[in-house]
Amino acid sequence: MKQKILAIYDGERAYCSALAGRLSAEEYMPYQVCGFSEEEALLEYQTEHPVEVLLVSENKYRPGLLRGSKKTILVLKETGKEITYEEEVHEIPRFQTVQGIYRSILRYCDAAVSGSDRPGRALTMVGFFSPIKRCLQTTAALELGKKLAMQEKTLFLDFECFSALGGNEPSRQEGDLTDLVYYMDCARAQFPSRFESLIHKVGEMDVIYGPRSFIDFDLVEKEKWMALLEEIRNLRKYRYILLDLCEQTQGIFDLLGECDGIITIEKQDPVSRTKLERYENLLQVTGHGDLLQKSYRWNLPAVQLPPDPVNGDSAELRKFLEYAEGNELWNDPREN
């Protein structure tokens, strides 16, 4: 199938060339990217090549630059000046990361990133869940994911309500895990491109941020979460998927059942031990006792970790990461 074309038009030749190169290097960019620093060259190119998406700098935009009926125009805004457009145009910030521009392209354009031509991958899914609060579960999951991502494609799905991942950065407003469920329901044909538009990077790892509120999260039923995992599997993009789960997730035991390994962070104080005991009893009485056979407990120190735990002073966490990274994690933990 002939690949669709995205054209960049910017008067700064070096910027245009660099942006075209970086966007082309995105692993699943659904367009062929071409850069132009002169309007005449852009118009001449379109006489033989239909361009569907135009990414144009604010000072170079004018009506009629992009020909054809099916087209999308994105203007790279760099001033606060209001512009009245004679055609449908989407404004995006010029001064942002290449990944931010990439996400905007996927958000506003109809091209889907198809997984049909991607090679199949042996997928390992790891669930993180503990009934104990403030036990460094998310820290351990993130650091394990970053280490795995240095070798293989890794995805981190954040199921924590009021998630603080991403802080207050502008891209945090672009969507979260619940938006991905919405796209799956209402725009399934565009799911791959919508999925790509919500990806953020932590090191080399892909991350989908968790919900900013528990209200929308509570409305997502078990069947929706299961269907979402299946859609992501069908992308055939990842070697590892990490689920950072909380008890508010509907169908949490079913999601854990989909995992190849489960990591449960524990603490040794009486309250934490009681919580863990009640959690394991609940698994037994609800018919999910088999989850214990692929669960691995780890006790992390109750100390404040340095900003980079992998390279910092927490020997206990480093030991955990080294262990979890090995094949032993996916065997029966009760044998160890």
Secondary structure by P-SEA (a helix, b strand, c coil): cbbbbbbbbcccaaaaaaaaaaaaaccccccbbbbbccaaaaaaaaccccccccccccccccccccccccbbbbbbccccbbbbbccbbbbbbccccaaaaaaaaaaacccccccccccccbbbbbbbbbcccccaaaaaaaaaaaaaaaccbbbbbbccccccccccccccccccaaaaaaaaaccccaaaaaaaaaccccccbbbbbccccccccccccaaaaaaaaaaaaaaccccbbbbbccccccaaaaaaaaccbbbbbbbccaaaaaaaaaaaaaaaaaccccccccbbbbbcccccccccccccccaaaaaaaaaaaccccccccccc
